[in-house]
Amino acid sequence: AGVIKMVGALRHGVLPRTLHAEVPSAEVDWSAGAVGLLQEQREWSAQEGRTRRAGVSSFGVSGTNAHVIVEEPPAVETPAVEDSTAPALPAIPWVLSARNEDALAAQAENLVSFVQDRPEAGLLDVGYSLAVSRARFERRAVVVGGSYEELVERLVRG
């Protein structure tokens, strides 16, 4: 659980507050370094030239101890893809599938919400994902359009 928590902290850039240790131990000289208990969560942003790392220790009832250092992965630069590299298509199909008519209508509503919340999602990417990564059921529908507005309008109309 501690490893999952620290991976989440790295991903979201937030250090969680220290749990179950509200009072610093008197056995540690806290003034000797830059270490302390976090009383409140705080921002943990990446700094140029510094890798974020976290130590996770786990102590089991049976006496088993585990100590892990979690480190953020190196930054990977992804080349920007220009819209001109993708072929201009007059229309893109979005395929939906469900077990019955009500579920098909619900799928359409979910898709409308999804694309409205993510305007950066590419038309081709959404169409491809719908076609190859979704289960195929008895009821199917396809909307075809050349823009988000057109596809969403056709989804809403049913």
N, C-alpha and C positions, 0 to 999 in steps of 0.2 A: 504494500500500500504506500509506503514511503517513497519508493522509486516512482510509482505512478504519479504521486503528488508532486515530486520534483520535476518530472518531465512536463507535467501540466504547468508548473511554475515557469519553466524555461519557455514553453510554448506561448504562454500568455503574458510573460514579462512582469509577473507579480510574485513577490516573496510572501508566503503565508506567515501568519504570526506563529510563534512557538506555542505548541500545545503541551499541556500537562507539566509545565515548568514555569510557573508564574514568578517564583522567587529564585534569583540566581544562587547557585551553590556557593557556600563559603569556602569550599575546598579548591576553588579556582581563582587565580589572580586575574580578575577581569580587566585590571588597568594595564596589564603587560602587553596587550595587543589590541587589535581592532575587531574583536569578537564580542558578541553580546546576544542576549535574548531579544527576539522581536516581539514587542508588546502589541504591535498592530501590523497588519500587512502593509507592504510598501512596494513601490515600483521597482522593477529589476530590469532596467533597459540595457541593451547591449552597448558596450563602449568600444570605440575604434581601437583595434589592437589588443583587446582583452577578451579572453574566452570566459564565458560564465560556467562555473562549476559548482556542484553541490555535493556534500557528503551525506550519505544516508546510512544510519546504523539501525540494526534491528536485533533485539534481544529476545529470544524465545523462552518459553517456560521450561523446555527441556535442557536449557543451557546452550543451545545453538546460537551463535552470534553471526551476523552477516554485516559486512561493512562494504559499501559501494560508493564510488565517486561517479556522479552523472555529469556529463559535459555536453554542452550544446554542440550540434554538428557544425562543421565549417560552412560558411556562407557559400552558396552555389549561385553563380550568376547565370540566369537563364536569358538567352538572347531574346530581344523583343521581336515578336512576330507582327509584321505589318499586315494589314487587311488585304493589301494587294497581292500577297503570296497565296492566299486562298482563292480558288476559282470563283468567279462571280456566277452564282446560280440564280435562275429566275425564281425558284421556289424550293423550299425545304419541307420535307414531310416530318411531322411529329406523330409517332405511333403510340396509341394507348391500348391497354388490355386490362380486362377485369372479369370477374366471375358472373356478374349480372349488370343490368342497366344502371341501377343505383350506384354500384361500386364504380362503374365507368364514369358516371357523372362526378363522383367524388374524386376520382383520379384527375379529371380535367380541372376541377377546382384546385386541387393540390398543385398541379402543374402551373396554373395561373399564379398562385401565391409564390411558388418557387421562383419563377422567372421575374416576377415583379420585385422580389426581395434581392435578386441577384442580376442587376442589369449588365454586369460584366460577363455573364455566361454567354458563350458564343452560340449562335443559332445552329451551326453545324454540330457543335459539341453536344448540345441538348438533344438534337435529333438523333445523333449517333448513339448516345447513351440510352435513349428511349428504345431504340431499335435492337440493341444487342445486349443490354444488361438487365432488362426487365423480364419477368415471367410472362409467358404467353397463356392467356386464358380464353374461354369461349367467346366472350364479347370483346369486340375490337373496334377501334375508330382511328381514323387518320385525319389530321388537319394539315393543310398545305398552305404555305404562305412565304412571302419574301422578306418579311420584317417581323419584329416582335409584336408590333401593334396589330398587324394582320393576323398573326397566329393566335394571339391572345383573344382578339375579337371573335375568331372562329371557335376557339375553345369555349368562350363564354356563351356563344349562341348555341353551342351543342352540335 
